[in-house]
Amino acid sequence: MFNLGSKDPVAGKASIMIDCPSEEVFKYIAVDFFQNYPKWSPEVIKLEALTEGSVQLGTLARQVRMDQGHRSESKFRVTIYESNKRLCFSGVSNPYRCTYELQELNNGKKAMLNFTFELLELQMFMRPFEKLIRIVVQDGAERTVRNLKRLTEANIAAKAQLLQQ
């Protein structure tokens, strides 16, 4: 009788080719996550590790974000960690999933980054705005891959410049 919206996840997907090896992109995204995440996602105003040690399967973190004037806080866990290939975070306090997948291109000289962000469920009050939320999530996915391309390529260029000195 009442259409309250889809039960399907709200997903944003984007891909981009990055002019550096997948190992370097993975290092930037996963190994150095706590230093770099706020750079490619400037909405993050606070980020902290809740487990000690390097980022690995099971690592738990907390973030505070300011998205379009709305402050939110969430805890998330690394649920997939495949070195140089795939990293996935899943919300612990909120139902979302964020996946970064890398493919080697050009004999390892370049990488294809595939990024997916999924809101696994929408709260009832958000369902009337599902179409708008889908647009915002897709825009965010596209912005994420563009930011990562710019930052990782600049990082590689800076390293190369240091080696030349």
WOTAPE-V642870 format. One record per helix or strand of 3 or more residues. SS is the DSSP state (2 for helix, 1 for strand). FROM is the first residue (numbers start at 1). LEN is the number of residues. If there is no record, write none. Layout:
ss,from,len
SS,FROM,LEN
SS,FROM,LEN
//
This chain:
ss,from,len
1,10,9
2,22,10
2,33,8
1,44,6
1,60,8
1,70,13
1,86,6
1,96,10
2,106,3
1,110,10
2,124,41
//
